[in-house]
Amino acid sequence: MTGQTGNWEKGLTQAKAENWEAALEYFQQALGEQEDFVVYHNCGVALFSLGRFQEALEYYDKAVLAFPDYYKAHNHRGMALEQLGRLEEALEAYQKALEISPRYSPAWINKSNVHAALGQTSEAARALKQSFYSDSPNPA
């Protein structure tokens, strides 16, 4: 985050403990202090974890609008779209994440899962194979 705040740090602490309601409250307070693409993203993660996928998508959209090269927000945006049943849009979001960071394995895995859900088995296999050549140990 470009300007760390106490509320943002408290939100991270709550997120690490998977106290998503508390984390969301702190992140939203942090946004009141300073709007930042990372805080938008963190709000989205908290909302996604609470099963509030449409709201999460709105925060991910704000994150990528503020910082278009934030590949993790594009990946998480795809995850929200996937949960909302918008699979073609999810594929586009995963592809955007991969255009920015071609070796980001979570996006390759997510892309593979959507291709499989769409019955596109050869595309699913290619994306899954590509994830093996990626270097991202972070599953998010």
matplotlib code that plots the C-alpha trace (Angstrom):
import matplotlib.pyplot as plt

x = [0.0, 1.3, 0.5, 0.0, -2.6, -3.4, -6.8, -5.3, -2.8, -5.6, -7.5, -4.6, -4.3, -8.0, -7.7, -4.8, -7.0, -9.9, -12.1, -13.5, -16.2, -13.7, -11.2, -13.7, -14.7, -11.0, -10.3, -13.4, -12.2, -8.8, -10.4, -12.0, -8.5, -6.8, -8.2, -5.7, -5.8, -4.4, -7.2, -9.8, -8.4, -8.3, -12.0, -12.7, -10.9, -12.8, -16.1, -15.3, -14.4, -17.8, -19.5, -20.5, -19.3, -21.0, -19.7, -16.2, -16.3, -17.1, -14.0, -11.8, -13.1, -12.0, -8.6, -7.9, -9.2, -6.8, -3.9, -4.5, -1.4, -2.4, -2.5, -3.7, -6.8, -7.5, -7.2, -9.5, -11.9, -12.0, -12.7, -15.7, -17.0, -16.7, -18.7, -21.4, -21.6, -20.0, -17.5, -16.5, -15.8, -13.9, -11.7, -11.0, -10.0, -7.6, -6.2, -5.6, -3.8, -1.6, -0.9, 0.5, 2.2, 2.6, 4.1, 1.4, 0.3, -3.0, -4.4, -3.4, -5.1, -8.2, -8.3, -8.0, -10.9, -13.1, -12.2, -13.1, -16.4, -17.2, -16.3, -13.2, -11.0, -8.0, -7.8, -8.1, -5.3, -3.1, -3.7, -3.1, 0.2, 1.3, 0.7, 3.4, 5.9, 4.9, 6.8, 4.2, 4.0, 1.1, -2.3, -4.1]
y = [0.0, 3.4, 5.0, 2.4, 3.3, 1.9, 0.7, -1.0, -2.9, -3.8, -5.1, -7.3, -8.7, -9.6, -11.1, -13.3, -14.6, -15.0, -12.6, -11.3, -9.0, -7.2, -7.1, -5.5, -2.9, -1.9, -1.9, 0.3, 2.7, 2.8, 3.7, 6.7, 7.8, 7.2, 5.5, 3.0, 0.1, -2.3, -1.4, -1.8, -5.2, -6.1, -5.1, -7.4, -10.3, -9.9, -9.7, -12.7, -14.7, -13.7, -15.0, -11.6, -12.0, -9.1, -6.6, -8.2, -7.7, -4.0, -3.6, -5.6, -3.3, -0.3, -1.8, -2.5, 0.9, 2.5, 0.3, -1.6, -3.7, -5.3, -8.8, -10.3, -8.1, -9.3, -12.9, -12.3, -10.4, -13.6, -15.6, -13.4, -13.5, -17.3, -17.5, -15.3, -17.8, -15.3, -17.8, -16.1, -12.8, -14.8, -16.2, -12.7, -11.6, -14.5, -13.8, -10.2, -11.3, -13.6, -10.8, -8.8, -11.7, -14.7, -16.9, -16.3, -19.9, -19.2, -17.5, -20.5, -22.9, -20.8, -20.4, -24.2, -24.7, -22.4, -24.1, -27.4, -26.1, -24.9, -28.4, -27.1, -30.0, -29.4, -25.7, -26.8, -29.2, -26.6, -24.0, -26.6, -27.7, -24.0, -23.7, -26.3, -24.0, -21.0, -19.7, -18.4, -20.2, -17.9, -19.6, -16.2]
z = [0.0, -0.9, 2.5, 5.3, 7.9, 11.3, 10.1, 7.1, 9.3, 11.7, 8.7, 7.6, 11.2, 11.1, 7.6, 8.6, 11.4, 8.9, 10.8, 7.6, 8.9, 11.2, 8.4, 6.0, 8.6, 9.1, 5.3, 4.7, 7.4, 5.8, 2.5, 4.3, 5.2, 1.9, -1.3, -2.5, -5.0, -2.4, 0.1, -2.6, -3.4, 0.3, 0.6, -2.3, -0.7, 2.5, 0.7, -1.4, 1.7, 3.1, 0.0, -1.2, -4.7, -6.5, -3.9, -4.1, -7.9, -7.4, -5.2, -7.6, -10.4, -8.4, -7.8, -11.5, -12.4, -10.0, -11.0, -14.3, -14.0, -10.6, -11.8, -8.5, -8.6, -12.2, -11.0, -8.0, -10.3, -12.4, -9.3, -8.4, -11.9, -11.9, -8.6, -10.3, -13.2, -15.7, -17.0, -20.3, -18.4, -15.8, -18.6, -19.8, -16.3, -15.9, -19.4, -18.4, -15.2, -17.4, -19.9, -17.0, -15.2, -17.5, -14.8, -12.2, -11.6, -9.8, -12.9, -15.0, -12.6, -12.5, -16.2, -16.5, -14.1, -16.1, -19.4, -17.8, -16.6, -20.1, -21.5, -23.2, -22.1, -24.4, -23.4, -19.7, -20.1, -21.8, -19.1, -16.4, -18.0, -18.2, -14.5, -13.9, -15.6, -13.5, -10.5, -8.2, -4.9, -3.7, -4.3, -4.4]

ax = plt.figure().add_subplot(projection="3d")
ax.plot(x, y, z, "-o")
ax.set_aspect("equal")
plt.show()
